[in-house]
Amino acid sequence: MKELVIISGKGGTGKTSLAASLVALAKKSVVVDCDVDAADLHLVLEPQIKKAEDFSGGKRARIMPASCNDCGKCYEICRFDAISKDESKKPAYFIDSIACEGCGVCSYFCPGKAIAFEPAIHGQWFISDTCYGPMVHARLGIAAENSGKLVSLVRGQAKMLAEKDDLPFIIVDGPPGIGCPVIASITGADAVLIVTEPTVSGEHDLERVAELVEYFKIPTYLCINKFDLNLEAARNIEKKAEKRGINVIGNIHYDRAVTEAQIKRLPVVALPNTAAAIEMSTIWESLAGKLN
């Protein structure tokens, strides 16, 4: 069982479109959407949800009105300004659930033990069926945190599924950027595929994410999407990748078939004989050979 994680230094490089096609080409794999803050792989693969579970990434404080004597201790010690005061109400103090950081200080120091400190629901995670195999994905709640923890949970479920069904590949559509969700997505992976574009921002953010992956010493490959829009920038990116020891495993032409596939809610390779589909197929053949 090999795990491939597809990431990008910035959003909008075509990472999810490529991920969906690699899943379709792999045929026997577990697909994972680790971009839990803004999941969109389901728009292409149209999963049928079989299991849904709540996700709790931490705790939140809640004032219990019957026990509160309006002493104001919580208001004084909250460092995050999550507790407000309104003397026209009873109790006079209330907690903003979005501003609350879940530190628990107010609950610990409340003289009347009037503040409950309970697990909070931050989102949901799902196990679904697709035309190409099982899928594990998630949805983080509005303004919810701990997306790295949710990513780790989703990846863990995918590994259990792959082991149970004896599937050779786990293909992960990772989040963009270099933050905690990306780190949680790539840690312990067998290979990483970075998708970039021939733009100034694409080149800059590629360097950042390449440095991150280099730290974890994971075999890394690069794909330049829409490379023919700026051939000079594409060549510069290839040179920088080679200096870092990153193998450019393939490039993809700008192709209107990608937009057509998105409109039809299909992987690009479902539209055969198009430039992008052929190039994505070649990329998967190369990756599969290196993963096996």
Number of C-alpha atoms within 10 A of each C-alpha: 14 17 24 25 25 28 32 31 26 23 16 14 22 18 24 27 23 27 28 24 21 26 26 23 19 20 14 18 27 28 33 29 28 33 27 24 21 13 18 17 24 19 14 19 22 15 21 15 15 11 11 13 11 15 21 17 19 18 18 22 25 18 21 13 15 9 12 19 14 17 14 16 14 24 18 11 14 17 14 11 14 18 22 15 14 10 10 7 9 13 18 16 21 20 19 14 15 13 13 19 18 21 16 17 15 25 20 14 14 18 15 13 14 20 24 17 19 13 14 17 16 21 21 17 21 19 21 19 18 16 13 18 18 23 30 26 31 28 22 23 15 10 10 16 18 15 24 21 16 28 27 18 18 23 23 12 18 25 20 12 19 21 11 9 13 12 18 17 22 26 22 32 30 30 30 24 19 20 12 14 23 25 19 21 27 24 14 12 17 16 21 23 25 26 27 30 29 23 18 11 12 22 20 14 21 26 15 16 21 22 14 19 20 15 9 13 12 16 18 23 20 26 23 24 23 21 22 17 14 12 12 13 18 22 14 13 26 20 14 14 19 13 10 14 14 19 16 19 17 18 22 20 16 14 16 11 18 22 13 14 17 14 11 13 16 21 25 30 26 16 16 12 10 16 18 24 23 15 17 23 20 15 20 19 14 13 18 16 8 10 15 9
